[in-house]
Amino acid sequence: MGTRLPRLYGLRKIPKQVVPLRPIVSNTGAPTYLLSKYLAGLLSPLVGCSSWHMTNSIEFVHSFGYLRVGLKDLMVSFYAVSLHT
């Protein structure tokens, strides 16, 4: 089991002026690393098994390009601000 503390560092966000760094936490060597690796192995076969799974925007256009949006229809998009709490 790892004994190293997680490392926090930042990657530069080129077009951003307010917050110029994107925080990254590296858990390699941390106590929870092996648990994360084990869970990723369990969950990875489930990725892409749903009929609603989209890989990219091109696949989305090919799948839903024939749909026509009516006046009473509503299309929404979600933006993930942070993947970690």
Secondary structure, 3 states (H helix, E strand, C coil): CCCCCCEEEEEECCCCCCCCEEEEEECCCCCCHHHHHHHHHHHHHHCCCCCCCCCCHHHHHHHHCCCCCCCCCCCCCCCCCCCCC
